[in-house]
Amino acid sequence: MSTKKDKFSSKDKSYMKLAISLARGRIGLTGENPSVGCLIVKNDRIISIGQTGFGGRPHAERNAINNSLEKLNGSKMYLTLEPCNHYGKTPPCTNSIIKNSISEVIYGMDDIDKKVKGKSFKILSKKNIKVKKGLLKAEAKNLYDTYIVNRIKKLPYVTGKIAISKNRLIYSEGIKRITDKSSDKITHYLRYKNDSIMISSKTLNTDNPKLNCRLKGFENFSPRRIILDRNLKMKINSYIFKSTKRNNTIIFHNSSNSKKIQILKKKGLTLLKSKVDNNKLFDLRIILKKLYTLGTRNLLIEGGDEITKNLIKNRLIDKFYLFKSSKNMKIGRKHKFFTSLNILNSRYRKKNKVSSKLAKDKITIYKR
């Protein structure tokens, strides 16, 4: 039996880097389960790979085992996360590892789930399987920001995003595009990686957005739409209303407008009444908790200045993307400035902010 103090070879590190790449490819697409990458190596050859399935099942270990065309006895398995060891909706992955006579298991970090944490090491070791953990632990841990927030806080992992001009405008009448096409592609990538997307009715009625993923080949990964609409002012000629399908749109409201409620429900929208405070604002923590119970694990916020300010002040944003154009935007008859930049910068330490050039724009990523 080996301990976490054992040194890892350069080959071990190379294999784990591949496992991390496999896990990274499924981040945001595995539902309530963490995205895990798995490699099986025999005689210094990779004989199989596996990723957590879309929606969270099958687990990466089971996929890798099932994908192998060779017998697994005497092989070595590399995992980004400790394998599961309890019965849930599927049998334990430790059972499959033992059954297939895998001789060594190396994983990046312990699972934070109390049902699993540290137990797999003991289970596998008792079956004379060599076990090591902690290989590229920091890199592995970076994969599980969402999973850690989900399991510990029982909240979705919240990613905020906003685009501003050089002179800090987020809207000016008659101007549709603020940033360039490269920034737009990242926006659609974020939609692909988040299971839900939230905006306010003000943003909906002003911009008439589609809120879908328009990356070729990934259209089916468009997120569920969440609308904050206190007084049910959603326009029924909007794209969101017209494109509503069963279970793809939720509205949080605080209205007693029975006629509008009937119209929206008949169309198939899910309406959830939620309290507001003295300033007529929703308690966003309550809304996030409700969304968590409804299965939201990764939530993208594409709101305007008001909702963004509310989230930042209440420290509810885990990651934030600020896209800034290199050009000033003409101030129209109707316009809106981004007023939260100073508070955004004050909420995140300098080491947690990364800026880079993106074609004609600048992107700054803030992370807790």
Beta strands, then each sheet from edge to edge (+ up, - down):
strand 1: 37-42
strand 2: 45-51
strand 3: 76-81
strand 4: 104-109
strand 5: 130-133
strand 6: 157-164
strand 7: 169-172
strand 8: 196-200
strand 9: 224-228
strand 10: 249-253
strand 11: 270-273
strand 12: 298-301
strand 13: 319-324
strand 14: 335-337
strand 15: 353-358
strand 16: 361-367
sheet 1: 2+ 1- 3+ 4+ 5+
sheet 2: 11+ 10+ 9+ 8+ 12+ 6+ 13+ 16- 15+
sheet 3: 7+ 14-
end
